[in-house]
């Protein structure tokens, strides 16, 4: 895990889900996944868009050419856990790569987090959306 991620995770947990810096004022969650190849638990801080009771993530990696590894990890899992504020929530992930769900969510995410437009100028790939719906 990068030092930056470690710092954000520590700040998130110390401040009940609130972080500063570039993410100040943004909705941030901690995504818990298991590496497909390593089997190790990975915790990743990510900006999310609230959608009803669910959470929407975007696999932008700041506009990197390759899709972030965490997207494939989530896509391979039946359930993932997230920390949101002081809550821990079990969710069912879906990855709408096209169709009406993506068409509905992607513009809303861009409106919420306009940095995504700048990231998109750095790559030709379409950023995947990940929708996490609470279970139980």
Buried (B, 14 or more C-beta within 10 A) or exposed (E): EEEEBEEBBEBBEEEEBBBEEEBEEBBBBBBBBBBEEEEEEBBBBBBBBEBEEBBBBBBBBEBEEEBBBBBBBBBEBEEBBBBBBEEEBEBBBBBBEEEEBBEEBBEEBBEBBEBBEEBBEEBEBEBBBBBBBBEE
